[in-house]
Amino acid sequence: MNILHLSAVRNWGGGEKHIENLSLEMSEHHPEVSNIILCRKGSLFEQSLKNLELRHYTAPVFTSFDFRYVKKIIQVSKREKIDLIHIHDPNALSLAVLADHFFDLPPFIFSKKTSFPIRARRQTLFKYNYPKIKRILCVSEETKRVSLETLSDPDRFEVIYHGTSLKNKDQKCPFWIGSEYKLPEHSKIIGNIGNHIDAKNLESFVRTADFLVNKKNLKDLYFFQVGNFSELTPALKDLVQECNLDNHLFFSGYIPNASAFIPQFDMLLHTSKSEGIPQVIYESFYYKVPVVSTNVGGIPEVIEDKINGLLSDPYDFKGLGENLLFLLENPQVIPNFAKISRNKLFESFTSQIMAGKTLEAYKNALNGRLH
């Protein structure tokens, strides 16, 4: 079975990590499946694929309908005798639908990785209801629920949690946070990993830090954030200065293998206003780092409030701060949170489990045909 994975994004994030994990797990456990990736030329994802030595092609994507990417879909489908196209983002879906008008492509599977609503516009509905999409794989039950508010044919939908790989968890960390930023001994590090996009709501990350460091006078707390900078970054840095947090909150920018920092975190603070289920939560489970998060998207499907983590409403930086404070004042609850979370991870949320379920979805889309 030859699978072509389509990604047309510029940055590297959880969605791209999912493609990597899926390809690596398939290679190890299901070698009868050949995974080939078409990604955006010059992207961080391309560099990561090179480092992992995963088979891939590239094409430019400078507009929503860049015909060079469309042409490459057709070329690769012919050359590699592709049986199924697995599409991983909305822009790639638009390009695949366009390509299918020039060449009869094989069936599609689409992965819906966020809980953003699908707009009820004719053009949008056309591509999501495109007849070649045999299955829509949702990252969470919430993603499925939101999608079905707009789209037809619920039988196409299936929830497959992405999970995390249990391999390569001993990667060397680029640096020690305490040494790099000259933090005092016995400092507490609150971490966050996510690109500087609107959905991550990093303003709440800054305001939570302000609430604890300045309002609660907890000067031993330090906040460390890893992720691609964007047009939103200058305003976030201005807010850090406005709150006098220059010595307590640090934006590192993009760092490869950012999850290697997680063992240095005393807690993970996740402040998104919209999500599928972020990889960093699964990775924190693995490293036994307690999670304080907003209750958006599929996050409540993996974190039960006060059972294996603490949840607050989006934008509620005081609530997030109080939850962090609770863990600081009650460290005895952390081992139980960590134990429950790690058990959940191994039982339900590994990339090996995800790959097996995805293979079954591939077979179903092809009516059981396996090359």
C-alpha positions as CSV (number, residue, x, y, z in Angstrom):
1,M,0.0,0.0,0.0
2,N,1.5,3.3,-1.1
3,I,0.3,6.4,0.9
4,L,1.0,10.0,0.0
5,H,0.8,12.4,2.9
6,L,0.1,16.1,2.0
7,S,1.3,19.0,4.1
8,A,1.2,22.6,2.9
9,V,2.0,24.5,6.1
10,R,5.0,26.8,6.6
11,N,5.8,26.1,10.2
12,W,6.5,22.9,12.1
13,G,4.1,22.0,14.9
14,G,2.0,19.2,16.4
15,G,0.3,18.4,13.1
16,E,3.7,17.8,11.4
17,K,4.9,15.8,14.3
18,H,1.9,13.6,13.8
19,I,2.9,12.8,10.2
20,E,6.5,12.0,11.4
21,N,5.3,9.7,14.2
22,L,2.8,8.0,11.9
23,S,5.4,7.4,9.2
24,L,8.0,6.1,11.6
25,E,5.5,3.7,13.4
26,M,4.2,2.4,10.0
27,S,7.8,1.8,8.9
28,E,8.6,-0.3,12.0
29,H,5.3,-2.1,12.7
30,H,3.6,-2.1,9.3
31,P,6.4,-2.3,6.7
32,E,3.9,-3.3,4.0
33,V,2.8,0.4,4.0
34,S,5.0,2.8,2.1
35,N,4.7,6.4,3.3
36,I,5.7,9.3,1.1
37,I,5.4,12.9,2.2
38,L,4.8,16.0,0.0
39,C,5.6,19.1,2.0
40,R,6.2,22.8,1.4
41,K,9.6,23.6,-0.1
42,G,11.9,25.5,2.3
43,S,9.7,24.8,5.4
44,L,10.9,23.7,8.8
45,F,9.0,20.5,8.2
46,E,11.2,19.8,5.2
47,Q,14.3,20.1,7.3
48,S,12.9,17.8,10.0
49,L,12.1,15.2,7.4
50,K,15.6,15.3,6.1
51,N,17.0,14.9,9.6
52,L,14.7,11.8,10.1
53,E,15.5,10.5,6.6
54,L,11.8,10.1,5.8
55,R,10.9,9.8,2.1
56,H,9.6,13.1,0.9
57,Y,9.1,15.4,-2.0
58,T,8.8,19.2,-1.9
59,A,6.9,21.9,-3.9
60,P,6.5,25.7,-3.4
61,V,3.3,27.0,-1.8
62,F,3.2,30.7,-2.1
63,T,-0.6,31.1,-2.7
64,S,-3.6,29.1,-1.6
65,F,-3.8,27.6,-5.1
66,D,-0.1,27.3,-6.1
67,F,-0.2,25.2,-9.2
68,R,3.4,24.0,-8.6
69,Y,2.2,22.0,-5.6
70,V,-0.9,20.8,-7.6
71,K,1.4,19.6,-10.4
72,K,3.7,17.8,-7.9
73,I,0.7,15.9,-6.3
74,I,-0.1,14.6,-9.8
75,Q,3.5,13.7,-10.6
76,V,4.2,11.9,-7.3
77,S,0.9,10.0,-7.5
78,K,1.9,8.7,-10.9
79,R,5.5,8.0,-10.2
80,E,4.9,6.3,-6.8
81,K,1.7,4.5,-7.8
82,I,-0.1,6.0,-4.9
83,D,-3.1,4.0,-3.6
84,L,-4.4,6.6,-1.0
85,I,-3.8,10.3,-0.3
86,H,-3.8,11.3,3.4
87,I,-4.3,15.1,3.7
88,H,-3.2,16.8,6.8
89,D,-4.3,20.5,6.6
90,P,-7.0,22.6,5.0
91,N,-4.7,24.2,2.5
92,A,-3.4,20.9,1.3
93,L,-7.0,19.7,0.9
94,S,-7.8,22.6,-1.4
95,L,-4.8,21.8,-3.5
96,A,-5.6,18.1,-3.7
97,V,-9.2,18.9,-4.8
98,L,-7.8,21.2,-7.5
99,A,-5.3,18.5,-8.6
100,D,-8.1,15.9,-8.9
101,H,-9.8,18.1,-11.5
102,F,-6.7,17.6,-13.8
103,F,-5.9,14.0,-13.0
104,D,-8.0,11.2,-11.5
105,L,-6.3,10.9,-8.1
106,P,-6.7,7.9,-5.7
107,P,-9.1,8.2,-2.7
108,F,-8.5,10.7,0.0
109,I,-8.4,10.6,3.8
110,F,-8.4,13.9,5.7
111,S,-7.1,14.5,9.2
112,K,-9.0,17.2,11.1
113,K,-6.5,18.3,13.8
114,T,-8.1,21.3,15.3
115,S,-11.5,22.1,16.9
116,F,-11.9,25.2,14.7
117,P,-15.5,25.3,13.3
118,I,-15.8,24.7,9.6
119,R,-17.4,27.7,8.0
120,A,-20.7,27.1,6.2
121,R,-19.5,28.8,3.0
122,R,-20.1,27.1,-0.4
123,Q,-16.5,26.8,-1.4
124,T,-15.5,25.5,2.1
125,L,-18.3,23.0,2.2
126,F,-17.5,21.8,-1.3
127,K,-13.9,20.8,-0.4
128,Y,-14.8,19.1,2.9
129,N,-17.7,17.2,1.4
130,Y,-15.7,16.3,-1.7
131,P,-16.7,12.8,-2.7
132,K,-13.2,11.4,-2.8
133,I,-12.8,11.9,0.9
134,K,-13.6,8.5,2.2
135,R,-12.8,9.1,5.9
136,I,-12.3,12.1,8.1
137,L,-10.0,11.3,11.0
138,C,-10.7,13.6,14.0
139,V,-8.1,14.2,16.7
140,S,-10.7,14.2,19.4
141,E,-14.4,13.7,20.0
142,E,-14.8,17.5,20.3
143,T,-13.3,17.9,16.9
144,K,-15.7,15.4,15.5
145,R,-18.7,17.2,17.2
146,V,-17.7,20.6,15.9
147,S,-17.2,19.3,12.4
148,L,-20.5,17.6,12.3
149,E,-22.3,20.9,13.0
150,T,-21.4,21.8,9.4
151,L,-20.6,18.7,7.4
152,S,-22.7,15.9,6.2
153,D,-22.4,12.1,6.3
154,P,-21.4,11.3,9.9
155,D,-20.4,7.7,8.8
156,R,-17.2,9.2,7.3
157,F,-16.0,10.4,10.7
158,E,-13.7,8.5,13.0
159,V,-11.8,9.6,16.1
160,I,-8.1,8.6,16.3
161,Y,-6.1,10.2,19.1
162,H,-2.6,11.1,17.9
163,G,-0.7,10.3,21.0
164,T,3.1,10.4,21.3
165,S,6.0,8.2,20.4
166,L,7.6,6.3,23.2
167,K,10.9,6.3,21.3
168,N,13.7,8.9,21.3
169,K,12.7,10.2,24.7
170,D,16.3,10.4,25.8
171,Q,17.2,13.2,23.3
172,K,19.8,15.6,24.5
173,C,18.4,18.9,25.6
174,P,19.9,21.9,23.8
175,F,20.6,23.7,27.1
176,W,19.8,23.8,30.8
177,I,17.2,26.6,31.3
178,G,18.6,27.5,34.7
179,S,22.1,27.9,33.4
180,E,21.1,29.7,30.1
181,Y,19.0,32.3,31.9
182,K,21.1,32.4,35.1
183,L,18.2,31.5,37.4
184,P,18.6,31.3,41.2
185,E,18.9,28.0,42.8
186,H,15.6,26.4,43.8
187,S,13.7,28.3,41.1
188,K,10.5,26.8,39.8
189,I,10.1,26.6,36.0
190,I,6.7,26.9,34.4
191,G,6.9,25.8,30.7
192,N,4.9,26.2,27.6
193,I,5.6,24.8,24.1
194,G,3.6,26.2,21.1
195,N,4.0,28.4,18.1
196,H,3.0,32.1,18.4
197,I,-0.4,31.7,16.7
198,D,-3.7,33.2,17.8
199,A,-5.1,29.8,19.0
200,K,-2.4,29.4,21.6
201,N,-3.5,32.6,23.3
202,L,0.0,33.3,24.8
203,E,-1.3,36.6,26.2
204,S,-2.9,34.5,28.9
205,F,0.5,32.8,29.5
206,V,2.0,36.3,30.1
207,R,-0.9,37.4,32.3
208,T,-0.8,34.3,34.4
209,A,2.9,34.9,35.0
210,D,2.1,38.5,36.0
211,F,-0.6,37.3,38.3
212,L,1.7,35.0,40.2
213,V,5.0,36.9,40.0
214,N,3.8,40.4,40.7
215,K,0.3,40.1,42.2
216,K,1.1,37.0,44.4
217,N,4.8,38.1,44.8
218,L,6.1,34.6,43.9
219,K,9.6,35.7,42.8
220,D,11.0,32.2,42.6
221,L,8.8,31.4,39.5
222,Y,10.2,31.6,36.0
223,F,8.2,31.1,32.8
224,F,9.9,29.5,29.7
225,Q,8.1,29.4,26.3
226,V,9.3,27.6,23.2
227,G,7.8,28.1,19.7
228,N,8.0,29.8,16.3
229,F,7.8,33.6,16.4
230,S,5.2,35.3,14.3
231,E,3.6,38.7,13.7
232,L,2.0,38.3,17.2
233,T,5.4,38.1,18.9
234,P,6.2,41.8,19.2
235,A,3.0,42.5,21.1
236,L,3.7,39.6,23.4
237,K,7.2,40.9,24.1
238,D,5.8,44.4,24.7
239,L,3.3,42.9,27.2
240,V,6.2,41.2,29.0
241,Q,7.9,44.5,29.4
242,E,4.7,46.3,30.4
243,C,4.3,43.7,33.2
244,N,7.9,44.0,34.3
245,L,8.5,40.3,33.6
246,D,11.7,40.6,31.6
247,N,13.6,38.7,34.2
248,H,10.9,36.1,34.8
249,L,9.5,35.2,31.4
250,F,11.6,34.1,28.4
251,F,10.6,33.4,24.7
252,S,13.2,31.2,23.2
253,G,11.8,31.0,19.6
254,Y,11.8,27.8,17.6
255,I,14.1,25.1,19.0
256,P,14.2,21.6,17.4
257,N,13.1,18.8,19.6
258,A,11.5,21.2,22.1
259,S,9.9,18.4,24.0
260,A,13.4,17.6,25.4
261,F,13.0,20.6,27.7
262,I,9.9,19.1,29.4
263,P,11.8,17.2,32.1
264,Q,13.2,20.6,33.3
265,F,9.7,21.9,33.8
266,D,8.1,21.8,37.2
267,M,4.8,22.3,35.6
268,L,3.4,22.7,32.1
269,L,1.0,25.7,31.6
270,H,-1.1,25.4,28.4
271,T,-3.2,28.5,27.7
272,S,-4.9,27.8,24.3
273,K,-8.3,29.2,23.4
274,S,-8.8,26.5,20.7
275,E,-7.1,23.1,20.3
276,G,-7.4,19.6,18.9
277,I,-5.2,17.8,21.5
278,P,-1.7,19.2,21.7
279,Q,1.2,16.8,21.5
280,V,2.9,18.6,24.4
281,I,0.3,17.3,26.9
282,Y,1.0,13.7,25.9
283,E,4.7,14.3,26.2
284,S,4.2,15.9,29.6
285,F,2.4,12.8,30.7
286,Y,5.4,10.7,29.6
287,Y,7.8,12.8,31.6
288,K,5.5,12.9,34.7
289,V,5.2,16.7,34.6
290,P,1.9,18.0,35.9
291,V,-0.3,19.9,33.5
292,V,-2.4,23.0,34.1
293,S,-4.4,23.8,31.0
294,T,-7.5,25.5,29.6
295,N,-10.4,23.2,29.0
296,V,-10.7,23.7,25.2
297,G,-11.0,21.2,22.3
298,G,-10.2,17.6,23.2
299,I,-8.1,18.4,26.3
300,P,-10.9,17.4,28.8
301,E,-10.9,14.0,27.0
302,V,-7.4,13.3,28.3
303,I,-7.3,15.4,31.4
304,E,-10.0,15.1,34.1
305,D,-10.0,18.2,36.3
306,K,-8.5,17.4,39.7
307,I,-8.0,13.8,38.7
308,N,-4.8,13.9,36.6
309,G,-4.5,17.6,36.0
310,L,-6.1,21.0,36.6
311,L,-8.3,22.8,34.1
312,S,-9.6,26.4,33.7
313,D,-11.7,28.3,31.2
314,P,-9.9,30.0,28.3
315,Y,-8.7,33.5,29.1
316,D,-9.1,32.9,32.9
317,F,-5.5,33.7,33.7
318,K,-6.3,34.1,37.4
319,G,-7.9,30.6,37.4
320,L,-4.8,29.2,35.7
321,G,-2.6,31.0,38.2
322,E,-4.6,29.6,41.2
323,N,-4.3,26.1,39.8
324,L,-0.5,26.5,39.5
325,L,-0.4,27.9,43.0
326,F,-2.4,24.9,44.3
327,L,0.2,22.5,42.9
328,L,3.0,24.6,44.4
329,E,1.3,24.5,47.8
330,N,0.2,20.9,47.5
331,P,3.1,19.0,45.9
332,Q,1.9,15.7,47.4
333,V,-0.9,15.5,44.7
334,I,1.6,15.6,41.8
335,P,2.8,12.0,42.0
336,N,-0.8,10.7,41.7
337,F,-1.6,13.0,38.9
338,A,1.5,11.9,37.1
339,K,0.8,8.2,37.7
340,I,-2.8,8.4,36.3
341,S,-1.6,10.5,33.3
342,R,1.2,8.1,32.4
343,N,-1.1,5.1,32.7
344,K,-3.6,6.8,30.3
345,L,-0.8,7.5,27.9
346,F,0.4,3.9,27.7
347,E,-3.1,2.5,27.5
348,S,-4.6,4.8,24.9
349,F,-2.4,7.6,23.6
350,T,0.7,6.2,22.0
351,S,1.6,6.8,18.3
352,Q,1.9,3.0,17.9
353,I,-1.8,2.7,18.8
354,M,-2.5,5.6,16.5
355,A,-0.7,4.0,13.6
356,G,-2.6,0.7,14.0
357,K,-5.9,2.5,13.9
358,T,-4.9,4.6,11.0
359,L,-3.9,1.6,9.0
360,E,-7.4,0.1,9.6
361,A,-8.9,3.4,8.4
362,Y,-6.7,3.1,5.2
363,K,-8.0,-0.4,4.6
364,N,-11.6,0.6,5.1
365,A,-11.2,3.5,2.7
366,L,-9.8,1.0,0.1
367,N,-12.5,-1.6,0.9
368,G,-9.9,-3.9,2.5
369,R,-7.5,-3.9,-0.5
370,L,-3.9,-4.1,0.7
371,H,-1.0,-4.1,-1.7
